[in-house]
Amino acid sequence: MNLKHRIVSIAVCAMLVSAGPAIGQTPAPAQVPPAADTPAPPADAQAPPPAPDAPPAELRTLDQEVQGLKKDVVDLNKDLFVLQEELLFPANTQVALYISMDVGTFFALDSVTVKIDNKEVKNYLYTAREADALLKGGVQQIYLGNLKVGKHELVAFFTGKGPVERGYKRGATINFDKGVGAKYLELKITDRVPKHQPEFMIKDWE
């Protein structure tokens, strides 16, 4: 090796020796200033209210049982009512009276009085709501009673407002035979258009 190459090699080695410590060392991490402490929540802060709990299974089962008992009571009352009617009004003596209306122009119903064999058995005063239900096609059982087998007379008196909003009272009579078995009669109120008057009839459902 000539002198020039040795001088270059010595210079390179000197540079590596001087740079060695800097190359081998890991740079120190930067200093981060300490963060300010986060204030703790005040001791008396209210915690959020807990979510409402679902009713336990026992309460749900109890409620279902109560609803079932209510339905059973309603059904029992219906059965008792039917049994009571059968005991108080047996079919061989029963007579039932119904009322219907097909009017609206010449008569407004206020009350009905019913007599059977010259004895008053029913006097019924109608509310506006009940009269309106009859006008819409409703049928009402106005009387239920007992009659012995034989001939009978029924008289019905109808009171209300007739043409020109004047007081109006009319009657209807029917003679009928009560046989063995239930008897059904119907009071019918209709408009007699040609005469501009209401018409009152009693129909025997034989």
Number of C-alpha atoms within 10 A of each C-alpha: 5 6 7 8 10 10 10 11 10 10 11 10 11 11 10 11 9 10 11 10 10 9 10 8 8 8 8 6 6 6 6 6 6 6 6 6 6 6 6 6 7 7 6 6 7 7 6 6 6 6 6 6 6 7 8 8 9 8 10 11 10 11 12 11 12 11 11 11 12 12 12 12 12 11 12 12 12 12 11 12 12 12 12 12 14 12 10 14 18 15 15 16 18 23 20 16 19 17 19 20 24 17 21 16 16 18 28 23 25 19 16 21 17 22 16 17 12 11 11 13 13 15 15 12 14 14 12 11 9 15 18 16 15 17 18 14 12 14 16 16 12 17 16 17 15 16 17 14 14 10 12 15 14 18 18 21 16 21 18 17 16 19 14 9 11 10 13 16 16 13 15 16 16 15 14 16 14 20 16 13 13 17 23 16 20 19 21 18 21 18 18 14 12 6 8 13 15 21 19 19 15 20 15 15 8 11
